C-alpha cells in the first residue's frame, strides 16, 4: 500500500516481545533465559506500513541461538524480508551466574540484567553494543574517615555499555565492575562470609567517582572496545537522594586521532631531516 506524504520513518517494528532465548555463556557454553525483544527496520517514504508479522517469524527462526556472531545474519534477514535499508535488534534479559560465597564457598545464583543491541545497514560491519547492570557494595571513604567506628555503605547499580570490534564475554564486563567496588554482592552468605564482606568493604572504601574512574581506567586499555559508557547509581543509605556519576569515551576516535598526530609528527621529522 503506497503513502503520498513523502516521509521516511527511522524505526518501525515490534517492541517488548517476550521470548525464550539461548545466549552464550562463558562457563557452560549456552544459557537459557527470557528476553524482552525490540526489533525495528526503517521504512521508505513510499510505503504505508511494514509487515509486523515478519519480525516475529524471523525471531522464532533464530531464538535457539542468539549468538553475537549471528547478529549480522539476523539483521540481513530482516532487511531482505522487510525491504529495508537499516535494521535494529535489542535483547534485554536476566543473565545468571553462579557465585560461591567468599569463605564458606556456598554456591548461589546472581542475576544480572544485560542487553545486546545490534544495528546494521548492509554497507558496513554491524555495530554491536553490550550492556550489563551490576549490583555492588560501596562504602563511603568520608564516612569512614570522620567516624570513630563504622561507616555508611549501600548497594550501587553500575551500568556499563560497550561497542566492540571483537568478541567480549558479558562476564568480562561484570568482572571489571565488581573489581572496582568496595565489595561484590552475593545471594548466599553464611556468618563467616558476612564478616568477610563487611570487613572487605570497610577496607576498600570508594566514592561514586572512584567507581566510574576505576572502570574507565580498565576499559580504556582494552583494544577490543571502540566506545563505552559507565554510570554508577549509589542508592544512599543515609540520604534521601542517590549519588551518581558517569563517563563516556569514544576510544576508536581517540585512537585514530593519536595515529593521525603520530603520522603528522613523523612527516614533520622527515621534512626537517631533508633540510
C-alpha positions, -999 to +999 in steps of 0.1 A: +000+000+000+016+034-010+019+066+010+019+100-006+033+121+023+070+116+013+081+110+050+107+084+058+104+065+091+136+059+110+124+029+131+092+008+129+087-027+142+078-046+174+087-037+210+086-056+243+081-090+228+090-116+254+107-147+241+126-177+255+161-174+240+195-191+243+226-169+248+263-176+250+276-185+285+313-184+293+311-212+319+286-235+303+286-227+266+250-216+264+223-204+288+185-204+285+168-172+296+138-150+287+144-118+267+123-086+261+129-080+224+128-048+204+131-053+166+129-025+141+137-015+105+135+018+086+105+024+063+110+042+029+087+071+023+067+054-004+054+026+018+023+029+040+034+004+066+057-025+074+049-062+079+048-067+116+043-105+115+077-109+097+096-096+127+082-124+148+088-150+122+125-141+120+129-141+158+113-176+160+138-188+134+168-177+155+156-179+191+175-211+198+209-193+194+212-155+197+250-156+193+266-123+187+284-137+157+250-143+141+236-107+146+248-097+111+228-126+096+197-118+116+197-082+106+204-091+070+174-114+070+153-085+084+164-061+057+157-086+030+124-098+042+111-063+050+127-044+020+146-022+044+180-005+044+185-004+082+177-029+109+180-028+147+177-056+173+177-053+211+175-081+236+173-074+273+174-104+296+184-117+331+217-134+329+226-158+357+260-166+371+268-190+399+289-173+426+304-190+456+305-173+490+340-159+497+347-181+528+322-209+531+322-214+493+284-220+494+271-216+459+243-192+449+229-177+417+232-140+409+211-124+381+225-095+361+203-076+336+220-075+303+213-060+269+227-070+235+219-044+208+228-046+171+224-022+142+233-025+106+226-010+072+244-035+049+272-011+039+294-016+069+301-041+098+272-045+122+275-023+153+272-044+185+266-028+219+267-049+251+252-035+283+255-050+318+238-038+350+258-049+380+248-046+417+278-039+440+285-026+475+301+008+480+314+022+513+319+059+518+355+070+524+345+102+540+321+085+565+349+061+574+374+089+579+353+110+602+337+083+623+351+067+654+337+034+643+316+022+613+309+038+580+278+041+559+276+018+529+250+010+503+242-011+472+251+006+440+239-002+405+266+002+379+257+002+342+284-004+316+278-003+278+305-010+252+306-010+215+330-037+204+350-047+173+358-082+187+340-107+209+337-099+246+320-121+272+293-105+294+312-120+323+343-099+315+324-067+318+308-079+351+342-088+365+356-053+357+327-036+376+329-059+406+367-054+409+362-016+412+336-017+440+341-019+478+328-054+476+307-078+455+271-087+461+262-123+468+229-142+470+240-166+498+262-157+527+270-176+559+281-158+590+318-162+582+310-148+547+291-118+562+322-110+583+344-112+553+323-089+530+317-064+558+355-061+565+364-061+528+341-032+521+354-013+552+390-018+540+381-007+504+361+025+506+352+041+473+332+072+462+308+070+433+335+089+414+361+063+422+339+035+408+334+051+373+371+063+371+383+028+380+362+011+354+372+038+328+409+031+335+404-006+328+381-003+297+403+024+281+431-002+279+411-028+261+418-027+223+386-046+216+364-017+227+356+012+204+333+031+227+319+028+262+299+045+288+298+038+325+274+051+352+271+044+389+239+050+408+246+047+445+214+041+465+224+061+495+216+046+529+216+078+550+204+104+524+171+108+507+188+110+473+212+089+453+248+097+444+255+095+407+285+097+383+290+088+346+318+088+320+317+081+282+346+076+259+349+072+221+381+051+221+381+045+184+381+082+176+408+088+203+430+061+188+425+075+152+434+110+164+465+096+182+476+078+150+470+110+129+491+131+152+518+104+152+518+103+114+520+141+113+549+141+137+568+116+115+562+137+084+575+168+101+606+150+113+612+138+077+609+173+063+634+186+089+658+157+081+657+166+044+665+202+051 
